[in-house]
Amino acid sequence: MQVYGSYDQAGLDAQYDNRRKVPESGAIAERWMAAGAEARGLLSCDLDLAYGGHPRQAVDVFPAARGDAPILAFVHGGYWHSRDRTLVHFLAPTYVAADITFVSIGYRLCPEVTVADVADDVRAALGWIHANASGIGGDPRRLFVAGHSAGGHLAALMTGPAGVPDLLKGGCSVSGLHDLEPIRLSYLNEQLHLRAEDVAGLSPIALAEALEPGERRLPPLIATVGMDEGPEYLGQRDRLVAALKAARQPVESVDVPGGNHFTALEAFGDPHHPLCQAMLRLILAPSF
């Protein structure tokens, strides 16, 4: 029986089961964690800075050498119900070397909270970073957000009309989930408990499609995906880009040829890769 598009339940679940699609995903995550520990040992960092009362409502800051550097706030993945902010510390050296303060955002996880609560946490974290920018070595006027997978969803949501676009100068979604309807219908909803009425207000595609052309100016967004991630991930990226273009919003589509769901994030941290270079251009020379 079809449950979404042409997919039956098994087919839809397979599209979003990244650990099964990439058997070496566990080894990749271990590599990221080891590189993150090395980054914490080599770089100046301020860890566990609270923006809320829950232990996960905290950020880790890797300050640039200059005190008024642009800030890149990064939101980790884990399908809204797993992982933590240390997972992406391995990205910090590339951006700190470019004189950008790197901040890793933590948030509460489902099913303890809802996806809407997770989004509220990221809004609160970005508000805290903006308000405290000078104290963490950054310029509040040059705050950017990026994220991977569920974090890509959250980054795209934050740059859109339901986020905090007035605080942000731009963003990047790496392999993000931009339509939560197939997520609601997949195996993932055992942890997320999304309801049908939740989907539109949490889906960047739906929010972009509701914009009138030229209605407002949103921060520029880079949307990327590994080209080996499968039709659902590719389609989610392409639909978001099309919706933003139709609304006359600044958006750039970047491919990661040969990339899977995990190596796409590694491209974001590789200064030789076009994806990382696009992000550095956006931050350091934001002419888009």
Buried (B, 14 or more C-beta within 10 A) or exposed (E): EEBBBEBEBEBBBBBBEBEEBBEEBEEBBEBBBEBBEEBBEEBEBBBEBEBBEBEBBBBBBBBBEEEBBBBBBBBBBBBBBEBBBBBBBBBBBBBBEBEBBBBBBBBBBBEEBBBEBBBBBBBBBBEBBBEBBEEBBBBBEBBBBBBBBBBBBBBBBBBBBBBBBEBBBBBBBBBBBBBBBBBBBBBBBEBBEBEEEBBBEBBBBBBBBBBEEEEEEBBBBBBBBBBBBBEBBBBBBBBBBBBBBEBBBBBBBBBBEEBBBBBBBBBBBBEEBBBBBBBBBBBEEBEB
